[in-house]
């Protein structure tokens, strides 16, 4: 049986998610792929810092390592 975080990732595949990292950075992008260690590949990713809505950088495709993730949240369209 899959755990709840992996189930959320499976439901969020090809949809927009927000990933908060332990260092305070946030990335919003479309979840392209993931693995069981919660490494994520996001497309059309936008980076920002805590409590700011202005983007720091825009990326085409990024890899987020699972051990750096604080939490993941779905983004409503």
C-alpha positions as CSV (number, residue, x, y, z in Angstrom):
1,X,0.0,0.0,0.0
2,X,1.3,3.5,-0.9
3,X,1.8,6.1,1.7
4,X,-0.2,9.3,1.8
5,X,2.5,11.6,0.4
6,X,3.1,9.3,-2.6
7,X,-0.6,9.0,-3.2
8,X,-0.8,12.9,-3.2
9,X,2.0,13.0,-5.8
10,X,0.3,10.4,-8.0
11,X,-2.9,12.5,-7.9
12,X,-0.9,15.7,-8.6
13,X,1.0,14.3,-11.6
14,X,0.9,16.8,-14.5
15,X,-0.7,19.4,-12.3
16,X,0.7,22.5,-10.5
17,X,2.1,22.0,-7.0
18,X,4.0,24.2,-4.5
19,X,7.1,22.7,-3.0
20,X,8.5,24.4,0.2
21,X,12.2,23.6,1.0
22,X,13.9,23.4,4.3
23,X,15.9,26.5,3.5
24,X,12.8,28.7,2.9
25,X,12.7,28.7,-0.9
26,X,9.4,27.8,-2.6
27,X,8.9,26.4,-6.1
28,X,5.7,26.3,-8.0
29,X,5.6,24.2,-11.1
30,X,3.9,21.3,-12.9
31,X,4.8,17.9,-11.5
32,X,6.3,15.9,-14.4
33,X,7.8,12.9,-12.6
34,X,8.5,11.7,-9.0
35,X,10.1,8.6,-7.4
36,X,9.6,6.8,-4.1
37,X,12.3,9.0,-2.4
38,X,10.2,12.0,-3.3
39,X,12.7,13.4,-5.8
40,X,10.5,15.6,-8.1
41,X,10.9,17.0,-11.6
42,X,8.9,20.2,-12.1
43,X,8.4,22.0,-15.4
44,X,7.7,25.7,-15.8
45,X,9.0,26.2,-12.3
46,X,9.0,29.6,-10.5
47,X,11.2,30.2,-7.5
48,X,10.4,32.6,-4.6
49,X,11.3,33.1,-1.0
50,X,9.2,32.9,2.1
51,X,6.2,35.4,2.3
52,X,6.9,36.9,-1.1
53,X,4.7,36.6,-4.1
54,X,7.3,38.0,-6.5
55,X,9.3,35.4,-8.4
56,X,13.1,35.3,-7.9
57,X,13.7,33.2,-11.0
58,X,11.8,31.3,-13.7
59,X,13.0,27.9,-14.8
60,X,12.1,25.5,-17.6
61,X,12.7,22.2,-15.8
62,X,14.1,21.5,-12.3
63,X,14.9,18.5,-10.1
64,X,14.1,18.9,-6.4
65,X,15.7,16.3,-4.2
66,X,13.4,14.7,-1.7
67,X,15.6,15.2,1.3
68,X,15.3,19.0,0.9
69,X,11.5,19.1,0.9
70,X,9.7,20.5,4.0
71,X,6.2,20.1,2.5
72,X,4.3,19.8,-0.8
73,X,0.9,21.4,-1.5
74,X,-1.4,21.3,-4.4
75,X,-2.1,24.6,-6.2
76,X,-5.7,25.3,-7.2
77,X,-5.9,26.5,-10.9
